[in-house]
Amino acid sequence: MSKSSNGSHQQNNLLNRAEEASKLLKEHLDKDHVVRVISHNDSDGISAAGVICNAIAEEGGKFHVSLVPRLKDKVLENLAKEKYQLFFFCDMGSGYVEKIGKLKGHAIIADHHQTMDDTGDGMENLVHVNPHLFGMDGTRDVSASGVTYLTVRPLKKVELAGLALVGAFGDMQYSDGFRGINQTILAEATESGVVEEQEDLKIASKVEPLYKSLAHTFQPAIPGISGDLEGSQSFLEKIGISYGVKFTDLANEEKDFLKERLVDLNPQIFGQVYSVPKEDPALRNLEKYAEILDACGKNKKHAVGLSICLGDRKSAIQEGVEFLKKYHDSLIKGVSWIKREGSQEMDNVQYIYTEDKEKKKIMGTLATLGIDLEILNPFKPVVTLSRMHDQVKISGRTTLKMTSKGVNLGFALEQAAKSFNGAGGGHNIAAGAVIPYRDLENFKNLVNDIISTQIN
């Protein structure tokens, strides 16, 4: 629990709201109603869907689930025609409370984004669970899978706490430890033995050649090495370790020496590692699990990601691991592209533009890596622009340092997109939008102006 009494008061309010959602869910399950689940198709959204669908199945209930890139009006129009008694929205919905309130049945929203059109407090048929309603931070304190876990926690589902933390890793909420509700969930998970923690080196693999393993390590990123096979090789040659060997083949003093050299480059490379001992070896490490789900999402194989969460332990995991390899390869290409091309800098923001099909899938991640690997200017938010026919898909990323100076990308992209009949939103540190291509130049100028106002 948070140290301040105010913090624990906020947590209690959120837990009480989640308990209301839990009661509503149980009522519908007791009546044998099929629960209509709608979730986001990224790592956190897939984990959140996994949490709620597993909980429903364990209660003997049924669900019908859809994973979508964003909650568009079209999605809501289609849902309005469906005859379900309970709709459950994960990792989305807080920006559409009013429309969700008009659906035929009851609705639960388990979201953690700051964008809201309505709190939903006066609505009889809706329970809205979001940390921002209670003065907490959905960027760091809890992910969507964590909020979803809180709604099933009263049904005694502690074995799903590991999956709740997978989503937190997927949404980059781990930074020198967990805090807020994530910390509460972690404490429950470790006390009950669902999750174990130990200190370890956070490299991508201990069984592939070292130079590949280090080049494939993106979380945390190692400047000059992550995404750079040649950089990785020359680093190992320089410190006198054969680059073709596996980590497991090194003598203990070599392992220690390598660890020290890597910690010099990024202290976060050695730290707490969280694992679920009962899990399949490929998924045991929660960060690795999150990466596999992320890779499924990026490859538009969301169903494979959800199958993994729902316990398909054969083909789905093998597919997920293959997607992760593919994803790492495309990140290596993407990192070298950013090194070569750089960004278009304006006074307060910088842009990266692409029309390339493969790059479009990973633009948000490339923005984060550009900052983490010190390729791009860390003092200007990175906004990526991916052309999709007559529209542009936008991802914005910045640092905690910049958010502490007032930058709020969620609000900036939401405001700017609305000005051009687009839609956007998200968190202060990471956000997205979609706008018409014809308005791109005006949009870029407006975002630059909005960020300028936020900083000053």
ROVO-707264 format. One record per residue (C-alpha): residue in three letters; x, y, z. Coordinates in steps of 0.1 Angstrom, whole numbers, plus 5000, padded with zeros to 4 digits. Each point is the difference from the previous one (the first is absolute). Example, Ala and Ser with C-alpha at 12.3 -4.5 7.8 and 13.67 -1.06 7.14 Angstrom:
ALA512349555078 SER501450344993 
# end
This chain:
MET500050005000 SER501050364994 LYS501950155030 SER497850325002 SER496649975016 ASN498750194971 GLY501449744977 SER498449715019 HIS496750205001 GLN500250034961 GLN500749634997 ASN497149915023 ASN497650214979 LEU501349824968 LEU499749665017 ASN496450085011 ARG499150104964 ALA501649684987 GLU497949805025 GLU496850164986 ALA501149874966 SER500749665014 LYS496549985015 LEU498450094967 LEU502249744982 LYS499049735025 GLU496350094996 HIS500249944963 LEU502049685003 ASP497549865025 LYS497350064973 ASP502149824974 HIS500450314978 VAL502849994974 VAL502450295008 ARG500950224970 VAL503750095004 ILE501650284979 SER503750075006 HIS503050174984 ASN502349794977 ASP503350105017 SER501949815027 ASP498150165029 GLY496649964982 ILE500649634992 SER501149945036 ALA496950185013 ALA497849794977 GLY501849695013 VAL499350105037 ILE496350054995 CYS499449704977 ASN501949775023 ALA498050125030 ILE496749964981 ALA501049644989 GLU501049915036 GLU496650125012 GLY498449764975 GLY498950294977 LYS500350084963 PHE501450294981 HIS500250144965 VAL503250214995 SER501250254974 LEU503550165000 VAL500050344981 PRO502750264993 ARG497850285013 LEU496450065010 LYS498650174969 ASP496450124996 LYS499649714975 VAL500949745027 LEU497450165024 GLU497450014972 ASN500449634995 LEU499949935037 ALA496850205003 LYS498349734977 GLU501249715022 LYS497649865026 TYR502449925029 GLN499050085036 LEU503650105011 PHE502750174980 PHE503550015016 PHE502550254985 CYS503749965009 ASP502850254993 MET497550234982 GLY496650165005 SER500750295023 GLY499950244970 TYR496649864990 VAL498149975033 GLU496950184987 LYS499749774969 ILE500749695020 GLY497350105025 LYS497549994971 LEU500749634992 LYS497049765006 GLY501449815030 HIS502350085030 ALA503650114994 ILE503349995020 ILE502950214989 ALA503449895013 ASP502450274986 HIS503050205011 HIS500250284973 GLN499650365011 THR497750094971 MET496450025012 ASP496850144986 ASP498049935031 THR500649835034 GLY496849804996 ASP499150055037 GLY496350074993 MET499549704978 GLU498049715013 ASN501149744975 LEU503850075001 VAL502949955024 HIS503150204991 VAL503349895015 ASN502950224993 PRO502950125023 HIS499750364986 LEU496550035015 PHE501649975034 GLY503150224996 MET502449724990 ASP502349984970 GLY499149744974 THR503350054983 ARG502049865029 ASP497749885028 VAL498049734982 SER499549864965 ALA496749884984 SER500749645009 GLY500650125036 VAL496750195000 THR498349694985 TYR501649785027 LEU498550235027 THR496549934986 VAL500449625004 ARG502250025032 PRO496949975023 LEU499349664983 LYS503449875015 LYS502050004968 VAL503550055013 GLU501449754975 LEU499350274973 ALA502150265017 GLY503149894979 LEU498050084968 ALA499050335015 LEU503750095003 VAL500849884965 GLY497850284988 ALA501850255022 PHE503349894984 GLY498450024966 ASP499050365007 MET503550095012 GLN498850075035 TYR503049845016 SER502750265007 ASP502349925029 GLY497249805016 PHE496250015000 ARG498050255019 GLY496450075009 ILE497449734992 ASN502749804981 GLN502049985032 THR496949875019 ILE499349744973 LEU503749895001 ALA499949975038 GLU496949774998 ALA501649804972 THR503349945019 GLU498349935033 SER497849734984 GLY503049854981 VAL498550084966 VAL502950224991 GLU503749975012 GLU502650284997 GLN503849984999 GLU502850214987 ASP501449924966 LEU501450134968 LYS497250124977 ILE501349884966 ALA497849864972 SER501349655002 LYS502649795018 VAL500049724973 GLU500650194968 PRO503550144990 LEU500850295022 TYR500350274973 LYS496549914988 SER498649995036 LEU501350355008 ALA498950154967 HIS496549855006 THR499850165035 PHE497750304997 GLN498550015035 PRO502150155015 ALA501850154970 ILE503850004999 PRO501450294980 GLY502349904971 ILE499049635004 SER496249964999 GLY498849964964 ASP503550004987 LEU501749664993 GLU503350164990 GLY500050235030 SER499349705022 GLN502949804984 SER502550275004 PHE499050075036 LEU500649635009 GLU503350004980 LYS501250315018 ILE499449855035 GLY501649674989 ILE497049775000 SER499449774970 TYR496950134983 GLY498849674987 VAL499649825034 LYS496849975020 PHE499750175034 THR499549665016 ASP503549894987 LEU501850295017 ALA502049935032 ASN498750185031 GLU502650275000 GLU499350074964 LYS496350035007 ASP500850255029 PHE502450204977 LEU497450024972 LYS497350105026 GLU502350295013 ARG500750124964 LEU496350004991 VAL499050175032 ASP502450284991 LEU498050064968 ASN496549975017 PRO499749925037 GLN496549864994 ILE501449704982 PHE500549835033 GLY497049995024 GLN496949835012 VAL498649744977 TYR496549875006 SER498949654990 VAL497049765003 PRO501649675010 LYS497049794989 GLU500150154965 ASP501349864967 PRO503850074999 ALA499550244970 LEU497550215021 ARG501549975034 ASN501750345000 LEU497250265001 GLU501950254978 LYS500749734974 TYR496349905001 ALA499050374994 GLU502550024971 ILE498549694984 LEU496450145002 ASP501350334986 ALA501649824971 CYS496749814994 GLY498250345000 LYS502550164976 ASN499749714976 LYS496250045001 LYS499749655015 HIS498050115031 ALA498249685002 VAL503249815004 GLY500950235029 LEU496649955016 SER500349624995 ILE503350015020 CYS498350195028 LEU497149755000 GLY502349715005 ASP500749864965 ARG503449885008 LYS501049824968 SER499950164966 ALA499150365012 ILE503150035021 GLN502249884972 GLU498450254976 GLY500450285026 VAL503749925004 GLU500450014962 PHE498250334998 LEU502450145027 LYS503049904979 LYS498450174969 TYR499250315021 HIS503650025013 ASP501349984964 SER497850284989 LEU501050215030 ILE503749964990 LYS499150124964 GLY498050295015 VAL502850115024 SER502550024971 TRP497450204980 ILE499650265028 LYS503750025004 ARG500350074962 GLU497050234996 GLY499650175034 SER496950215006 GLN498550324988 GLU500450245029 MET497850305007 ASP500350235030 ASN498349785026 VAL499449664983 GLN501649774974 TYR498349794973 ILE500849674983 TYR498049924968 THR499549674981 GLU497949844974 ASP501849665003 LYS497849715010 GLU502449835023 LYS501150325018 LYS496450115006 LYS499649705024 ILE502850115023 MET500050384999 GLY499050055036 THR502849765012 LEU502550174977 ALA499150345015 THR500749865035 LEU503349834989 GLY501150324982 ILE499850185033 ASP501449725022 LEU502949934977 GLU500950374998 ILE499650004962 LEU497350275002 ASN499850325022 PRO498549895033 PHE498950365008 LYS497450014972 PRO497149754999 VAL500149774970 VAL496949984979 THR499949734973 LEU497850034969 SER499049694980 ARG498050074968 MET497049774995 HIS498550104967 ASP498150335007 GLN500649985037 VAL503150035023 LYS500449785031 ILE502050185027 SER501949895030 GLY501750235025 ARG502649915026 THR502050205025 THR501949975033 LEU499050035037 LYS502350305001 MET498050184974 THR496649915015 SER501350155033 LYS500650324980 GLY496350004990 VAL500049804967 ASN496749804997 LEU499949824966 GLY496649855007 PHE498450345002 ALA502250154972 LEU499149744975 GLU496349995010 GLN499750384997 ALA501950024967 ALA498249704984 LYS496650135009 SER500850334982 PHE500249804968 ASN497149765005 GLY502449735012 ALA500149825034 GLY502749955025 GLY501149975036 GLY501949785025 HIS502450075027 ASN502350305007 ILE503149794990 ALA498549804971 ALA497050074978 GLY498549944966 ALA497750164974 VAL498649974965 ILE499650304977 PRO499250064963 TYR503250014979 ARG499150334984 ASP500350185034 LEU503449855009 GLU502150324997 ASN497550215020 PHE499749725026 LYS503849995004 ASN500150385006 LEU497149995025 VAL501649725021 ASN503250205001 ASP498050305012 ILE498149805026 ILE503249845014 SER501550355002 THR497150125021 GLN500249695023 ILE503850065007 ASN499650375005 
# end
